Amino acid sequence: MTLLRRGLLATLFASLAFPVFAQNYPNKPIRVIVPFPAGGGTDIIARDVTNKLSSTLGWSFVVENKPGSGGNLGVDAAAKAAGDGYTLALGQTSNLAINPTLYSKMPYDSLKDLAPVGLVASAPLVLVVAADSPYKTLADIVNASKAKPASLNFASPGNGTVAHLASELFQKTAGVKFTHIPYKGAAQASTDLIGGQVQLYMSSVPTLLGHIKNGKMRALAVTSLNRVDDLPQVPTVAESGYKGFEAVTWFGFVAPTAVPKDIVVRLNTEINKALQSADVKKKLGEQGADVLGGTPEQFSALIKSDIARWAPIIKESGAKLD
């Protein structure tokens, strides 16, 4: 065999190797890192989508909860993982679009170290009080705070989360002052609200919907422009006297940037198919989430635009973490 012929064959095999690899993907379990504790909205959505992919495609997933540093710990683990398509993270607004401004030092760059794979869903936030709270409406909260500023303890899932910043935005809009009590995730904050240690709590609808429906919490307002189907009696902040107020959180799968494009496209295609299935739409809808989907490029554009949107709000609030 001549050297020229050997070279041509080597080039042919090299060109065929990647598509064959992509076609055979995945051939082992895919690790999905959830950068928050089990039981929160991000965790629920990750399991709903991966369970659907498992049942329809036969793919195997291992969901790993890796909370810490406002989601930075888990997302960083995904960013630094091997770029073979076998490690993903379900990121969201906080750790992909807010933390780059909030933290003085970030272990990863949302735009350079991560490949957007697929946008999954968005969800409004909901402001809640304990079921036995004396506060029945958003106006009650505002009046109490104006009468005695900083007297109400306001819990959030953590410093710099969408819930924290949405509350800062609301305080500025309404001219009130709460005392912010940040937690490391949703579970303990929910427990303390129900137990009376804090008076107010804001988090995503998927995170708190179960507590609202079982009567342990009372919802006062949602942060979307329109009411939530599963909470039709709960007014929006906008219709409660604060026209135009809106704050939502979104969720999407990301991977290390080294993951081959064909693998990203394959994952994106299958995730979009799962999101269009009636059962996944129903499950996410029951959690108060709106199915999104779309291309990796559209997800990338959203991350960029939200970094720009939240940066001035973070700076004005004075929030900063090391």
Secondary structure, DSSP 4 states (H G I P E B T S, - for coil): --HHHHHHHHHHHHHHHHHHHHHH--SSPEEEEESS-TTSHHHHHHHHHHHHHHHHH---EEEEE---GGGHHHHHHHHTS-SSSSEEEEEEHIIIIIHHHHBSS-SS-TTTSEEEEEEEEEEEEEEEEETT-S--SHHHHHHHHHHSTT-SEEEESSTTSHHHHHHHHHHHHHT---EEEE-SSHHHHHHHHHHTS-SEEEEEHHHHHHHHHTTSEEEEEESSSS--TT-TTSPBTGGGT-TT---EEEEEEEEETTS-HHHHHHHHHHHHHHHHSHHHHHHHHHTTPEE----HHHHHHHHHHHHHHHHHHHHHHT--B-
